[in-house]
Amino acid sequence: MTAQRIVRNPDILCGKPTIAGTRISVECVLERLAAGNSVDALLDEWPHLTRDDLRAALDYAANAVRGERELPLAPKAA
């Protein structure tokens, strides 16, 4: 599913992974979800996207970090 919905093109957003046929990056989807936006809110904002597009973005991100070595987290600000 991901391979058909997530693409990279050096002419679109400098080659960042995007949802096919759009200029919406996987990064943007993740940032919006991390900020607390719901899937329904994203679909309202981008009505041309589908739930499968958003799932593909999440799947792409999961695959991107799978197998990475553990990195230390930045210390919390006091």
Secondary structure as UniProt FT lines:
FT   HELIX           2..5
FT   STRAND          6..8
FT   TURN            10..11
FT   HELIX           13..15
FT   STRAND          17..19
FT   TURN            20..21
FT   HELIX           26..34
FT   TURN            35..36
FT   HELIX           39..45
FT   TURN            47..48
FT   HELIX           51..65
FT   TURN            66..67
//
